[in-house]
Amino acid sequence: MKETYVKENFWKKVKEVGGKVPFLRDAIALYYCLLDESTSLTAKASIAFALAYFILPIDAIPDLFLVLGFTDDATIIASTIYMLQTQLKPIHYEKADAFMKPDGT
């Protein structure tokens, strides 16, 4: 199941890419939306697909190409956010922001 794969591998990928991807905050917010019990099952399926695509080492444009490597991932993340605007809440971004603060507070 994609959701299980995402839950097991998401933070590892976040640590690997660090500040290299400008959409990291959005990906983390989507992760918290995935964990939210109030998120619909269809939204969770879409989020799980988008985040699994971000995590998987094999995709349309390999992530090894620094400039182009994450454009496909960014497109998938942005499309998912656009489709799920009503499911993605400010609290998800607040949690993402809290995680991304250097001191963790």
LUMTIVO-38168 format. One record per atom (N, C-alpha, C, O, CB): x, y, z. Coordinates in steps of 0.2 Angstrom, whole numbers, plus 5000, padded with zeros to 4 digits. Glycine has a CB too. Layout:
% LUMTIVO-38168
XYZ
...
% end
This chain:
% LUMTIVO-38168
500449945000
500050005000
500450065000
500950075004
499550005006
500350114996
500750174995
500750215002
501250245003
500450224990
500250215005
500250255012
500750225017
501050265020
499550255015
500750165017
501250135022
501950145019
502450165023
501150055022
502050145013
502750155010
502950225012
503550245013
502750145002
502450275011
502650345012
502750355019
503250385021
502050385010
502350325024
502550335031
503150305033
503550335038
501950295035
503450255030
504050225032
504650255029
505150255031
504050145029
504550295023
505150315020
505150395019
505650425016
505150285013
504650425021
504550505020
505150545023
505450585019
503950525022
505250535029
505750575033
506450555031
506850605031
505650555040
506550495028
507250485026
507350525019
507850555018
507250405024
506850525015
506950575009
506950645011
507350675008
506350555004
506650665015
506650735018
507350755020
507650805018
506150755023
507650705024
508350725026
508850715020
509350755020
508550665031
508750675015
509150675009
509150735005
509650755003
508950615005
508550765004
508550825000
508650885003
508850935000
507850824996
508550885010
508650945014
508351005011
507751005009
509350955015
508751055010
508551125007
508651124999
508551174997
508951175010
508751064996
508851064989
508251074985
508251094979
509151004987
507651064988
507051074984
506551124987
506451124993
506651004984
506351174983
505951224985
505251204987
504951244991
505951274980
505051154985
504351124987
504351084993
503851054995
504051094981
504851084997
504951035003
504351055008
504051005011
505551045006
504251115009
503751135014
503051105012
502651085016
503651215015
502851115006
502251085003
502251005004
501750985006
502151104996
502750975003
502750905003
502650885011
502250835012
503450875001
502950915015
502850905022
502150915024
501850885028
503350945027
501850975022
501150985024
500750935021
500250915024
500951055021
500850905015
500450855012
500550795017
500050755018
500650835005
501150775019
501250725024
500750725030
500450685032
501950715026
500750785033
500350795039
499650795037
499250775041
500550865042
499450815031
498750805029
498550735028
498050715030
498650845022
499050695026
498950625025
498850585032
498450545032
499550585022
499150615037
499050585044
498450605047
498250575052
499650605048
498150665045
497550695048
496950645047
496750625041
497450765045
496650625053
496050585052
495450615049
495050585046
495850565059
495450685048
494850715045
494950725037
494550745034
494750785048
495550705035
495650705028
495250645024
495350585027
496450695026
494950655019
494550605016
494950545013
495550555012
494150635010
494750485012
495050435010
495350445002
495850425001
494650365010
494950474998
495150494991
495750544991
496150534987
494550514987
495650594996
496250634996
496850604999
497450614996
496050695001
496750555004
497350525006
497650475001
498350475000
497150475012
497250454996
497550414991
497950454986
498450434984
496950374987
497650514985
498050564980
498750584983
499250584980
497650624979
498650594990
499250624993
499750564994
500350574992
499150645000
499550504995
500050444995
500350434989
500950424988
499650384998
499950444983
500250434977
500850484975
501350474973
499750434971
500650554977
501150604976
501750604980
502250614977
500750674977
501650584986
502250574990
502650514989
503250514989
502050574998
502350464987
502750404985
503150414979
503650394978
502250344983
502850454974
503250474968
503850514970
504350514967
502750514963
503750564975
504250604977
504850564980
505450574979
504050654982
504650514984
505150464988
505450414983
506050404984
504750434993
505050384979
505350334974
506050354971
506050414968
504850314969
506550314971
507150334967
507050334960
507450364956
507650284969
506550304957
506450294950
505850334948
505350324950
506450224947
505950384944
505450424941
505550454934
506150434932
505250484946
505150494932
505250514925
505950554923
506250544918
504650564923
506050594928
506750634927
507150614934
506950634939
506650714927
507650584933
508050564939
508250624944
508450674941
508650524937
508150614950
508350664955
509050684955
509250734958
508150644962
509450644952
510250654951
510350724947
510850754949
510550604948
509950744943
510050804939
509750854943
509150874943
509650794932
510150894947
509950944952
509450994949
508951004953
510550984954
509551024944
509051074942
508351044939
507851064941
509351114936
508450994935
507850964932
507550904936
506950884935
508050944925
507950874940
507750814943
507150814947
506850764948
508350794947
507050874950
506450874954
505850914951
505350924955
506650914961
505950934945
505350964942
504750924941
504150944942
505550994935
504850854939
504250814939
503950804946
503350804947
504450744936
504350794951
504050794958
503750854960
503150854963
504650774963
503950914958
503650974960
502950984956
502551004959
504151034958
502950954950
502350964946
501750914950
501250934950
502450934939
501950854952
501550814955
501250844962
500650844963
501850744956
501750864966
501550894972
501150954971
500550964974
502250924976
501251004966
500851064965
500151044963
499651074965
501151104960
500150994958
499450974956
499050944961
498450954962
499550914950
499350904966
498950874971
498750924976
498150924978
499450824975
499150974977
498951034982
498351064979
497851084982
499551084983
498351084972
497851114969
497251074969
496651104970
498051124961
497251014968
496650964968
496350964975
495750954976
496750904966
496750964980
496550954987
496551014992
496651014998
496950904990
496451074989
496451134992
495951134999
496151165004
496251194988
495451104998
494951105004
495151055009
494951055015
494251085002
495651005008
495850955013
496450985016
496550965022
495950895009
496851025013
497551045015
497351105020
497151155017
498051055010
497551105026
497351155031
497951195033
498451165033
496951125037
497751255036
498351295039
498751255044
499351265045
498051355042
498451215048
498751175053
499351125050
499851115053
498251135057
499151105044
499651055041
500351105039
500851075040
499351025034
500151165037
500751205035
501151225041
501751235042
500551265031
500751235047
501051255053
501551205056
502051215058
500451275058
501251145055
501751085057
502351085053
502851065055
501351025057
502251095046
502851095042
503351145043
503951135044
502551095034
503051205045
503451265047
503851245053
504451265054
503051325048
503551215058
503851195064
504351145063
504951155066
503351165069
504251095059
504751045057
505351085054
505951065055
504550995053
505251125050
505851155046
506251215049
506751235047
505551185040
505951235055
506351285059
507051255061
507051195063
505951305065
507551285061
508251255062
508251235069
508651185071
508751315061
507951265074
508051245081
507451195083
507451165089
507951305086
507051175078
506451125079
505951155084
505551115086
506751065082
505851215086
505351245090
504851275086
504351295089
505651285095
% end
